[in-house]
Amino acid sequence: MTKSNFIISLIIFGLIANSTALSQNINLVEYNHITTGAQQFEEYGHLLKGKRVAVVANQSSIVGEKHLIDFLLENEIKISKVFSPEHGFRGTAGAGEKVDSNIDSKTGIQIVSLYGKHKKPTADDLHDIDIVVFDLQDVGVRFYTYISTLTYVMEACAENSKPIIILDRPNPNGFYVDGPMLQPEFKSFVGLHPVPIVYGMTIGEYAKMVNGEKWLNEGIICNLTVIELKNYNRNMIVKLPIKPSPNLPNWESVYLYPSLCFFEGTVISAGRGTEFPFQTYGHPNIKYGSFTFTPQPNAGSKYPKLQGENCYGQNLNGYAHNYKKNQAGINLVWLIESYNTLKRDSIVVFNNYFNKLAGNKELKQQIIDGWSEERIKESWQQGLNDFKSIRKKYLIYN
């Protein structure tokens, strides 16, 4: 290769690298930089005065230093009941763990679980309610179940002629859109709608899309009000002040979650049962280097995968902190390399849950067939382009 050709190659390589890097405008910001919907009582308080209110909330539903429930009670709002999602009202139940209905010991308010006997409010649940307030901190990933809870609550409200107010919160993974589209035959509570794994919308924007695309039962429309955020845009990675669920304890885990949750559909650990869930991955037969961890039962995972086994893996905190230099989107290299390592030992890597997470059967087969990350992502592009055309109709923020 001549010197001039070598220089041209370097320039082309630089352009390609820059095209896949995250925008240099992406910034890590503290949560208090943003004014949430819940903080703007002047925008929604008058809609609640004198009404019997139900609130969909958990530990992330805060207004400054106060819980939303306490804040509303102090402002003389009558709260008749609280609906709690996966992980419960206090956010202490592990993933998939049944949540029971009970009475809140602090306020005496009835708590109705939407992750126990039923995931959708019943007519009986809503018969003594005038209006519903929804305030959950989403993380912007299709298989994170709060958007499924949102959908079922909206549907119940529409069927029972109850208005709903969404108190919007920032999406900490709102700065990109990526992943395969959900195919209808893989619809489940970890994926209800034809959206990619990372959809780049706040929960308020998503609610508008659910309504606008008529994704509720028989195309019914919910009486929806979204209290919009202030000082938020899509160039932010937002540090959440309270972990949205037991195994997402910090911004690094939230940032890595879209990529590492694939391991939940494999024999490989994503760090549950450690002090750093969704910040590592590993397996006893994957020997990358000196980093090891041993999953043990803890508050976030009573029965962690590979419990008591010494797992070789990678600590990905360094990757998270280099977010400005990372390739845009979901990282599939970790999954592909892990599969290729374990198949040499004749280990069955994937379980039946993987296709539900992926939302299709193609991704697993592509990895088995030896497709590269680049080739797999290229197969997603038409679906992503079509989704972005739909998505743009419902965006509130730049």
HELIX and SHEET records of a PDB file:
HELIX    1   1 LYS A    3  THR A   20  1                                  18    
HELIX    2   2 TYR A   31  HIS A   33  5                                   3    
HELIX    3   3 PHE A   41  LEU A   48  1                                   8    
HELIX    4   4 LEU A   68  GLU A   74  1                                   7    
HELIX    5   5 ALA A  123  LEU A  126  1                                   4    
HELIX    6   6 TYR A  146  GLU A  159  1                                  14    
HELIX    7   7 PRO A  184  PHE A  186  5                                   3    
HELIX    8   8 ILE A  203  GLY A  212  1                                  10    
HELIX    9   9 ASN A  217  GLY A  219  5                                   3    
HELIX   10  10 TRP A  251  LEU A  260  1                                  10    
HELIX   11  11 CYS A  261  GLY A  265  5                                   5    
HELIX   12  12 ASN A  317  HIS A  321  1                                   5    
HELIX   13  13 VAL A  333  LYS A  343  1                                  11    
HELIX   14  14 PHE A  354  ALA A  358  1                                   5    
HELIX   15  15 GLU A  362  ILE A  368  1                                   7    
HELIX   16  16 GLU A  373  ARG A  391  1                                  19    
HELIX   17  17 LYS A  392  TYR A  394  5                                   3    
SHEET    1   A 2 ASN A  27  GLU A  30  0                                        
SHEET    2   A 2 MET A 236  LYS A 239  1                                        
SHEET    1   B 7 ASN A 102  ILE A 103  0                                        
SHEET    2   B 7 GLN A 110  SER A 113 -1                                        
SHEET    3   B 7 LYS A  78  SER A  84  1                                        
SHEET    4   B 7 ARG A  52  ALA A  57  1                                        
SHEET    5   B 7 ILE A 131  ASP A 135  1                                        
SHEET    6   B 7 ILE A 164  LEU A 167  1                                        
SHEET    7   B 7 LEU A 224  ILE A 227  1                                        
SHEET    1   C 2 ILE A  62  VAL A  63  0                                        
SHEET    2   C 2 LYS A  66  HIS A  67 -1                                        
SHEET    1   D 3 THR A 280  HIS A 283  0                                        
SHEET    2   D 3 CYS A 311  ASN A 315 -1                                        
SHEET    3   D 3 THR A 292  PHE A 293 -1                                        
END                                                                             
